[in-house]
């Protein structure tokens, strides 16, 4: 197959490219060309996809494609531009969306592909708008559209997600036995998928256009773990002691540290669990790499590449934890006289 990937150098893209090359596809990347390391034999179209005139002009002269996989469609103008650019030039357009498009909290769990859209935060709202534009183009102009909605994705070359976003000090804090912030009471459910597993969903989609065009698919992790459990597995992967977890409400994190606490408020406090049955059936997708298999690979890569930062040089976590604990201690001291112990009389309820 002749496949164009818009983007192509990110965490998920590189795994897709590897799998396409292994099966003998003709692969071309469309991007600015600013990241090194493009695999040998992969074509390149140097374009900034955020420039609609440049994108549409480049694709007008680049021939036709069996499939176009768009990894970097983030805002409505990009969706409208690519819908025009690929019209009549591809047999299949696959858009990378996100599970963040759904209304939160969920109407029902697990989320299904037809769950109501809503989204919290600008990233999610923009993805909702992008999908709407592309589905309109599918209905109106026959855009041969498939949408894939990943959840959290990790792997070598990427970052480690944590309750305060993607800050690189978590592993060092764990190894030094420092307390770790977890939003809420740590019981919200979370899923993560290794990039190699997720890439199979994209390859499966473009391999079966007759089956997948006109459909949206989840391709997410399938181990439903609480955040407390997730961070315990991270600690194991980092050869660290069990984490000393400090629970802080998500709305408090958002107020205390607006940027660091944003993802906890917009995403992590809700249950993130999804029905992958359609991807199992149509794409051949499965989570084959467990967290206990995949996270040590990521930690090893972070250690080797300088991705673990010295937590002693970043006081944010400790300032948040110390402030929170002082406040709780003060509240406990103030309220204790008004909360006398309940007398328990044997034999009476």
C-alpha positions as a Markdown table, in Angstrom:
| # | Residue | x | y | z |
|---|---|---|---|---|
| 1 | Unk | 0.0 | 0.0 | 0.0 |
| 2 | Unk | 1.0 | 3.6 | -0.6 |
| 3 | Unk | 0.5 | 5.3 | 2.8 |
| 4 | Unk | 1.0 | 9.0 | 3.7 |
| 5 | Unk | 1.3 | 9.8 | 7.4 |
| 6 | Unk | 0.7 | 13.4 | 8.4 |
| 7 | Unk | 3.1 | 13.8 | 11.3 |
| 8 | Unk | 5.0 | 10.5 | 11.5 |
| 9 | Unk | 7.7 | 11.2 | 14.1 |
| 10 | Unk | 5.8 | 11.1 | 17.4 |
| 11 | Unk | 5.4 | 8.3 | 19.9 |
| 12 | Unk | 2.6 | 6.5 | 18.2 |
| 13 | Unk | 3.6 | 7.5 | 14.6 |
| 14 | Unk | 7.0 | 5.9 | 14.8 |
| 15 | Unk | 5.5 | 2.6 | 15.9 |
| 16 | Unk | 3.0 | 2.7 | 13.0 |
| 17 | Unk | 5.8 | 3.5 | 10.5 |
| 18 | Unk | 7.8 | 0.5 | 11.8 |
| 19 | Unk | 4.9 | -1.9 | 11.4 |
| 20 | Unk | 4.1 | -0.6 | 7.9 |
| 21 | Unk | 7.7 | -0.9 | 6.8 |
| 22 | Unk | 7.9 | -4.5 | 8.2 |
| 23 | Unk | 5.1 | -5.6 | 6.0 |
| 24 | Unk | 6.5 | -3.8 | 2.9 |
| 25 | Unk | 4.3 | -0.7 | 2.5 |
| 26 | Unk | 5.4 | 2.4 | 0.7 |
| 27 | Unk | 5.5 | 5.1 | 3.4 |
| 28 | Unk | 5.8 | 8.8 | 3.1 |
| 29 | Unk | 5.8 | 11.4 | 6.0 |
| 30 | Unk | 4.4 | 14.9 | 5.7 |
| 31 | Unk | 5.8 | 17.2 | 8.4 |
| 32 | Unk | 8.2 | 20.1 | 8.9 |
| 33 | Unk | 11.2 | 17.9 | 8.9 |
| 34 | Unk | 12.5 | 19.3 | 12.1 |
| 35 | Unk | 13.0 | 15.9 | 14.0 |
| 36 | Unk | 15.9 | 13.7 | 13.0 |
| 37 | Unk | 15.8 | 10.0 | 12.6 |
| 38 | Unk | 13.5 | 9.3 | 9.7 |
| 39 | Unk | 13.8 | 5.6 | 8.8 |
| 40 | Unk | 15.7 | 4.7 | 5.6 |
| 41 | Unk | 13.4 | 4.3 | 2.6 |
| 42 | Unk | 10.6 | 6.5 | 4.0 |
| 43 | Unk | 9.6 | 9.4 | 1.7 |
| 44 | Unk | 9.2 | 13.0 | 3.0 |
| 45 | Unk | 7.0 | 15.9 | 2.0 |
| 46 | Unk | 8.3 | 19.0 | 3.9 |
| 47 | Unk | 5.2 | 21.0 | 4.8 |
| 48 | Unk | 3.8 | 22.6 | 8.0 |
| 49 | Unk | 0.3 | 21.1 | 8.1 |
| 50 | Unk | -0.9 | 24.2 | 10.0 |
| 51 | Unk | -0.5 | 26.2 | 6.8 |
| 52 | Unk | -3.6 | 25.3 | 4.8 |
| 53 | Unk | -2.4 | 26.7 | 1.5 |
| 54 | Unk | 0.9 | 24.8 | 1.8 |
| 55 | Unk | -0.8 | 21.6 | 2.8 |
| 56 | Unk | -3.4 | 21.7 | 0.0 |
| 57 | Unk | -0.8 | 22.7 | -2.5 |
| 58 | Unk | 1.6 | 19.9 | -1.6 |
| 59 | Unk | -1.0 | 17.2 | -1.7 |
| 60 | Unk | -2.3 | 18.5 | -5.0 |
| 61 | Unk | 1.0 | 17.5 | -6.7 |
| 62 | Unk | 1.9 | 14.4 | -4.6 |
| 63 | Unk | -0.3 | 11.9 | -6.4 |
| 64 | Unk | -2.8 | 9.6 | -4.8 |
| 65 | Unk | -2.6 | 7.4 | -1.7 |
| 66 | Unk | -4.2 | 4.2 | -0.6 |
| 67 | Unk | -4.4 | 5.6 | 2.9 |
| 68 | Unk | -3.7 | 8.9 | 4.7 |
| 69 | Unk | -3.1 | 8.7 | 8.4 |
| 70 | Unk | -3.4 | 12.0 | 10.2 |
| 71 | Unk | -1.7 | 12.0 | 13.6 |
| 72 | Unk | -1.7 | 15.7 | 14.2 |
| 73 | Unk | -5.2 | 17.1 | 13.5 |
| 74 | Unk | -5.7 | 19.3 | 16.6 |
| 75 | Unk | -7.8 | 22.3 | 15.8 |
| 76 | Unk | -10.9 | 22.9 | 13.5 |
| 77 | Unk | -9.0 | 24.8 | 10.8 |
| 78 | Unk | -6.6 | 21.8 | 10.4 |
| 79 | Unk | -9.6 | 19.5 | 10.0 |
| 80 | Unk | -11.3 | 21.7 | 7.4 |
| 81 | Unk | -8.0 | 22.1 | 5.5 |
| 82 | Unk | -7.1 | 18.4 | 5.4 |
| 83 | Unk | -10.7 | 17.5 | 4.3 |
| 84 | Unk | -10.1 | 19.7 | 1.3 |
| 85 | Unk | -6.6 | 18.5 | 0.7 |
| 86 | Unk | -7.3 | 14.8 | 0.6 |
| 87 | Unk | -10.5 | 15.0 | -1.4 |
| 88 | Unk | -10.2 | 12.7 | -4.4 |
| 89 | Unk | -6.6 | 11.9 | -3.5 |
| 90 | Unk | -7.0 | 8.9 | -1.1 |
| 91 | Unk | -9.0 | 5.8 | -0.7 |
| 92 | Unk | -9.0 | 6.1 | 3.0 |
| 93 | Unk | -8.4 | 8.9 | 5.6 |
| 94 | Unk | -7.7 | 7.9 | 9.2 |
| 95 | Unk | -8.0 | 10.6 | 11.8 |
| 96 | Unk | -6.4 | 10.3 | 15.2 |
| 97 | Unk | -8.8 | 11.7 | 17.8 |
| 98 | Unk | -9.0 | 11.1 | 21.5 |
| 99 | Unk | -11.2 | 9.6 | 24.2 |
| 100 | Unk | -11.3 | 13.1 | 25.7 |
| 101 | Unk | -14.1 | 14.0 | 23.3 |
| 102 | Unk | -16.7 | 12.4 | 25.6 |
| 103 | Unk | -18.9 | 14.0 | 28.1 |
| 104 | Unk | -17.6 | 13.8 | 31.7 |
| 105 | Unk | -18.7 | 12.2 | 34.0 |
| 106 | Unk | -19.8 | 9.4 | 31.8 |
| 107 | Unk | -23.5 | 8.7 | 31.0 |
| 108 | Unk | -22.6 | 5.0 | 31.3 |
| 109 | Unk | -19.4 | 2.9 | 31.7 |
| 110 | Unk | -17.5 | 1.7 | 30.0 |
| 111 | Unk | -17.6 | 4.4 | 27.3 |
| 112 | Unk | -18.8 | 3.2 | 23.9 |
| 113 | Unk | -18.0 | 4.9 | 20.5 |
| 114 | Unk | -21.6 | 6.4 | 20.5 |
| 115 | Unk | -21.3 | 7.9 | 23.9 |
| 116 | Unk | -22.3 | 11.6 | 24.0 |
| 117 | Unk | -19.6 | 14.1 | 23.2 |
| 118 | Unk | -18.7 | 17.0 | 25.5 |
| 119 | Unk | -15.1 | 17.3 | 26.6 |
| 120 | Unk | -13.5 | 19.5 | 29.3 |
| 121 | Unk | -10.6 | 21.8 | 28.3 |
| 122 | Unk | -9.6 | 23.4 | 25.1 |
| 123 | Unk | -7.8 | 20.3 | 23.7 |
| 124 | Unk | -10.9 | 18.1 | 24.1 |
| 125 | Unk | -13.2 | 20.8 | 22.7 |
| 126 | Unk | -11.0 | 21.3 | 19.7 |
| 127 | Unk | -11.0 | 17.5 | 19.0 |
| 128 | Unk | -14.8 | 17.4 | 19.2 |
| 129 | Unk | -14.9 | 20.2 | 16.7 |
| 130 | Unk | -12.4 | 18.5 | 14.4 |
| 131 | Unk | -14.4 | 15.3 | 14.4 |
| 132 | Unk | -17.6 | 17.2 | 13.7 |
| 133 | Unk | -16.0 | 18.8 | 10.6 |
| 134 | Unk | -14.6 | 15.5 | 9.3 |
| 135 | Unk | -17.9 | 13.6 | 9.8 |
| 136 | Unk | -19.7 | 16.4 | 8.0 |
| 137 | Unk | -17.2 | 16.0 | 5.1 |
| 138 | Unk | -17.8 | 12.2 | 5.2 |
| 139 | Unk | -21.6 | 12.7 | 4.9 |
| 140 | Unk | -21.5 | 15.6 | 2.5 |
| 141 | Unk | -18.5 | 14.9 | 0.2 |
| 142 | Unk | -17.8 | 11.2 | 0.7 |
| 143 | Unk | -14.6 | 11.7 | 2.7 |
| 144 | Unk | -13.5 | 8.0 | 3.3 |
| 145 | Unk | -13.2 | 8.6 | 7.0 |
| 146 | Unk | -12.2 | 6.3 | 9.9 |
| 147 | Unk | -11.6 | 7.8 | 13.4 |
| 148 | Unk | -9.5 | 6.1 | 16.1 |
| 149 | Unk | -9.7 | 7.4 | 19.7 |
| 150 | Unk | -6.7 | 6.4 | 21.8 |
| 151 | Unk | -6.5 | 6.9 | 25.6 |
| 152 | Unk | -3.2 | 7.4 | 27.4 |
| 153 | Unk | -0.3 | 6.0 | 25.4 |
| 154 | Unk | 3.2 | 5.3 | 26.7 |
| 155 | Unk | 6.4 | 3.7 | 25.4 |
| 156 | Unk | 10.0 | 4.2 | 24.7 |
| 157 | Unk | 10.4 | 7.6 | 23.2 |
| 158 | Unk | 7.6 | 9.1 | 25.3 |
| 159 | Unk | 6.8 | 10.5 | 28.7 |
| 160 | Unk | 5.4 | 9.0 | 31.9 |
| 161 | Unk | 2.0 | 10.3 | 32.8 |
| 162 | Unk | 1.4 | 11.2 | 36.4 |
| 163 | Unk | -1.3 | 13.1 | 38.4 |
| 164 | Unk | 0.6 | 16.3 | 37.9 |
| 165 | Unk | 0.8 | 15.9 | 34.2 |
| 166 | Unk | 4.1 | 14.9 | 32.5 |
| 167 | Unk | 6.6 | 16.4 | 34.9 |
| 168 | Unk | 9.8 | 14.3 | 34.8 |
| 169 | Unk | 10.5 | 14.1 | 38.6 |
| 170 | Unk | 8.1 | 11.3 | 39.5 |
| 171 | Unk | 10.6 | 8.4 | 39.2 |
| 172 | Unk | 13.3 | 10.2 | 41.2 |
| 173 | Unk | 10.8 | 11.0 | 43.9 |
| 174 | Unk | 9.8 | 7.4 | 44.2 |
| 175 | Unk | 13.3 | 6.2 | 44.3 |
| 176 | Unk | 14.1 | 8.7 | 47.1 |
| 177 | Unk | 11.0 | 7.7 | 49.1 |
| 178 | Unk | 9.4 | 11.1 | 48.8 |
| 179 | Unk | 5.6 | 11.4 | 49.0 |
| 180 | Unk | 3.7 | 11.3 | 45.7 |
| 181 | Unk | 0.6 | 13.4 | 45.0 |
| 182 | Unk | -2.5 | 11.6 | 43.8 |
| 183 | Unk | -5.7 | 13.4 | 43.0 |
| 184 | Unk | -8.8 | 12.6 | 44.9 |
| 185 | Unk | -8.7 | 9.4 | 46.9 |
| 186 | Unk | -6.8 | 7.5 | 44.2 |
| 187 | Unk | -9.7 | 5.3 | 43.2 |
| 188 | Unk | -10.6 | 6.7 | 39.8 |
| 189 | Unk | -9.9 | 4.0 | 37.1 |
| 190 | Unk | -7.2 | 4.5 | 34.5 |
| 191 | Unk | -6.0 | 2.7 | 31.4 |
| 192 | Unk | -2.7 | 3.0 | 29.5 |
| 193 | Unk | -1.7 | 1.3 | 26.2 |
| 194 | Unk | 1.8 | 0.7 | 24.9 |
| 195 | Unk | 2.5 | 2.4 | 21.6 |
| 196 | Unk | 3.3 | -0.9 | 19.8 |
| 197 | Unk | -0.2 | -2.3 | 20.7 |
| 198 | Unk | -1.9 | 1.0 | 19.6 |
| 199 | Unk | -0.1 | 1.0 | 16.3 |
| 200 | Unk | -1.7 | -2.3 | 15.4 |
| 201 | Unk | -5.1 | -0.6 | 15.5 |
| 202 | Unk | -4.1 | 1.9 | 12.8 |
| 203 | Unk | -2.5 | -0.7 | 10.6 |
| 204 | Unk | -5.6 | -2.8 | 11.0 |
| 205 | Unk | -7.9 | 0.1 | 10.0 |
| 206 | Unk | -6.0 | 0.9 | 6.8 |
| 207 | Unk | -5.9 | -2.8 | 5.9 |
| 208 | Unk | -9.6 | -3.1 | 5.9 |
| 209 | Unk | -11.1 | 0.1 | 4.4 |
| 210 | Unk | -14.4 | -1.6 | 3.3 |
| 211 | Unk | -15.0 | -2.6 | 6.9 |
| 212 | Unk | -13.7 | 0.5 | 8.7 |
| 213 | Unk | -14.7 | 3.5 | 6.6 |
| 214 | Unk | -17.5 | 5.4 | 8.3 |
| 215 | Unk | -16.7 | 4.1 | 11.8 |
| 216 | Unk | -15.0 | 5.3 | 14.9 |
| 217 | Unk | -13.0 | 3.0 | 17.2 |
| 218 | Unk | -11.6 | 3.0 | 20.7 |
| 219 | Unk | -8.0 | 1.6 | 20.9 |
| 220 | Unk | -7.2 | 1.9 | 24.6 |
| 221 | Unk | -5.5 | 0.0 | 27.4 |
| 222 | Unk | -7.5 | -2.9 | 28.8 |
| 223 | Unk | -6.1 | -3.2 | 32.3 |
| 224 | Unk | -8.5 | -1.1 | 34.5 |
| 225 | Unk | -6.5 | 0.0 | 37.5 |
| 226 | Unk | -7.0 | 2.8 | 40.1 |
| 227 | Unk | -4.5 | 5.6 | 40.1 |
| 228 | Unk | -3.1 | 4.2 | 43.4 |
| 229 | Unk | -2.6 | 0.9 | 41.7 |
| 230 | Unk | -1.1 | 2.5 | 38.6 |
| 231 | Unk | 1.5 | 4.3 | 40.6 |
| 232 | Unk | 2.3 | 1.2 | 42.6 |
| 233 | Unk | 3.1 | -0.5 | 39.3 |
| 234 | Unk | 5.2 | 2.5 | 38.2 |
| 235 | Unk | 7.2 | 2.2 | 41.4 |
| 236 | Unk | 7.8 | -1.5 | 40.7 |
| 237 | Unk | 9.0 | -0.7 | 37.2 |
| 238 | Unk | 11.4 | 1.9 | 38.7 |
| 239 | Unk | 12.8 | -0.5 | 41.3 |
| 240 | Unk | 11.5 | 1.9 | 44.0 |
| 241 | Unk | 9.7 | 1.2 | 47.3 |
| 242 | Unk | 5.9 | 1.3 | 47.4 |
| 243 | Unk | 4.8 | 4.9 | 46.9 |
| 244 | Unk | 4.1 | 7.1 | 49.9 |
| 245 | Unk | 0.8 | 8.5 | 48.5 |
| 246 | Unk | -0.6 | 11.9 | 49.5 |
| 247 | Unk | -4.2 | 12.2 | 48.4 |
| 248 | Unk | -5.3 | 15.8 | 47.5 |
| 249 | Unk | -8.7 | 16.7 | 45.9 |
| 250 | Unk | -8.6 | 17.5 | 42.2 |
| 251 | Unk | -10.2 | 20.9 | 42.7 |
| 252 | Unk | -7.7 | 21.8 | 45.3 |
| 253 | Unk | -4.8 | 20.9 | 42.9 |
| 254 | Unk | -6.4 | 23.0 | 40.2 |
| 255 | Unk | -6.4 | 26.0 | 42.5 |
| 256 | Unk | -3.1 | 25.5 | 44.2 |
| 257 | Unk | -1.1 | 24.7 | 41.0 |
| 258 | Unk | -3.3 | 25.5 | 37.9 |
| 259 | Unk | -1.0 | 24.2 | 35.2 |
| 260 | Unk | 0.3 | 21.1 | 37.0 |
| 261 | Unk | -3.2 | 20.2 | 38.3 |
| 262 | Unk | -5.0 | 20.9 | 35.0 |
| 263 | Unk | -5.0 | 17.3 | 33.7 |
| 264 | Unk | -6.1 | 15.9 | 37.1 |
| 265 | Unk | -9.2 | 18.2 | 37.0 |
| 266 | Unk | -10.0 | 17.8 | 33.3 |
| 267 | Unk | -9.3 | 14.1 | 32.9 |
| 268 | Unk | -7.8 | 12.0 | 35.7 |
| 269 | Unk | -10.5 | 12.4 | 38.3 |
| 270 | Unk | -13.0 | 10.7 | 36.0 |
| 271 | Unk | -13.1 | 6.9 | 35.3 |
| 272 | Unk | -11.3 | 6.3 | 32.0 |
| 273 | Unk | -12.5 | 2.9 | 30.9 |
| 274 | Unk | -13.6 | 2.0 | 27.4 |
| 275 | Unk | -15.3 | -0.7 | 25.3 |
| 276 | Unk | -12.8 | -1.9 | 22.7 |
| 277 | Unk | -15.1 | -4.6 | 21.2 |
| 278 | Unk | -15.3 | -2.9 | 17.8 |
| 279 | Unk | -11.5 | -2.6 | 17.5 |
| 280 | Unk | -11.2 | -6.3 | 18.5 |
| 281 | Unk | -13.6 | -7.3 | 15.8 |
| 282 | Unk | -12.6 | -5.0 | 12.9 |
| 283 | Unk | -9.0 | -4.0 | 13.6 |
| 284 | Unk | -7.5 | -7.1 | 15.3 |
| 285 | Unk | -6.5 | -4.8 | 18.2 |
| 286 | Unk | -5.7 | -6.2 | 21.6 |
| 287 | Unk | -3.6 | -5.1 | 24.5 |
| 288 | Unk | -0.8 | -7.6 | 24.4 |
| 289 | Unk | 1.8 | -5.7 | 26.4 |
| 290 | Unk | 0.8 | -5.5 | 30.0 |
| 291 | Unk | 1.7 | -2.6 | 32.3 |
| 292 | Unk | 4.2 | -4.7 | 34.2 |
| 293 | Unk | 5.9 | -5.6 | 30.8 |
| 294 | Unk | 5.7 | -2.2 | 29.2 |
| 295 | Unk | 6.5 | 0.3 | 32.0 |
| 296 | Unk | 9.9 | -1.2 | 32.8 |
| 297 | Unk | 10.8 | -0.6 | 29.1 |
| 298 | Unk | 9.8 | 3.0 | 29.4 |
| 299 | Unk | 11.6 | 3.6 | 32.7 |
| 300 | Unk | 14.8 | 2.0 | 31.2 |
| 301 | Unk | 14.5 | 4.3 | 28.2 |
| 302 | Unk | 14.0 | 7.4 | 30.4 |
| 303 | Unk | 17.0 | 6.5 | 32.5 |
| 304 | Unk | 19.2 | 6.0 | 29.5 |
| 305 | Unk | 18.0 | 9.2 | 27.7 |
| 306 | Unk | 18.1 | 11.6 | 30.6 |
| 307 | Unk | 14.3 | 11.6 | 31.0 |
| 308 | Unk | 14.4 | 11.3 | 34.8 |
| 309 | Unk | 14.9 | 14.7 | 36.5 |
| 310 | Unk | 16.3 | 15.4 | 40.0 |
| 311 | Unk | 13.3 | 16.0 | 42.2 |
| 312 | Unk | 15.5 | 17.9 | 44.7 |
| 313 | Unk | 15.8 | 20.7 | 42.1 |
| 314 | Unk | 12.0 | 21.1 | 41.8 |
| 315 | Unk | 10.2 | 22.0 | 45.0 |
| 316 | Unk | 6.7 | 22.2 | 43.6 |
| 317 | Unk | 5.5 | 18.8 | 44.8 |
| 318 | Unk | 6.9 | 19.3 | 48.3 |
| 319 | Unk | 5.4 | 22.8 | 48.6 |
| 320 | Unk | 2.0 | 21.5 | 47.6 |
| 321 | Unk | 2.2 | 18.5 | 50.0 |
| 322 | Unk | 3.5 | 20.5 | 52.9 |
| 323 | Unk | 0.8 | 23.2 | 52.4 |
| 324 | Unk | -2.0 | 20.7 | 52.1 |
| 325 | Unk | -0.9 | 18.7 | 55.2 |
| 326 | Unk | -0.6 | 21.9 | 57.3 |
| 327 | Unk | -4.1 | 22.9 | 56.3 |
| 328 | Unk | -5.5 | 19.5 | 57.2 |
| 329 | Unk | -3.7 | 19.5 | 60.5 |
| 330 | Unk | -5.1 | 22.9 | 61.3 |
| 331 | Unk | -8.6 | 21.9 | 60.4 |
| 332 | Unk | -8.3 | 18.7 | 62.5 |
| 333 | Unk | -7.2 | 20.7 | 65.5 |
| 334 | Unk | -10.0 | 23.3 | 65.1 |
| 335 | Unk | -12.7 | 20.7 | 64.6 |
| 336 | Unk | -11.7 | 18.1 | 67.1 |
| 337 | Unk | -13.7 | 19.6 | 70.0 |
| 338 | Unk | -16.8 | 19.5 | 67.9 |
| 339 | Unk | -16.5 | 15.8 | 66.9 |
| 340 | Unk | -16.6 | 13.9 | 70.2 |
| 341 | Unk | -16.2 | 10.1 | 70.0 |
| 342 | Unk | -19.5 | 8.1 | 69.7 |
| 343 | Unk | -20.3 | 6.0 | 72.7 |
| 344 | Unk | -20.8 | 2.4 | 71.7 |
| 345 | Unk | -23.3 | 0.5 | 73.9 |
| 346 | Unk | -22.8 | -3.3 | 73.6 |
| 347 | Unk | -25.9 | -5.0 | 72.1 |
| 348 | Unk | -27.4 | -1.8 | 70.7 |
| 349 | Unk | -27.1 | -0.2 | 67.3 |
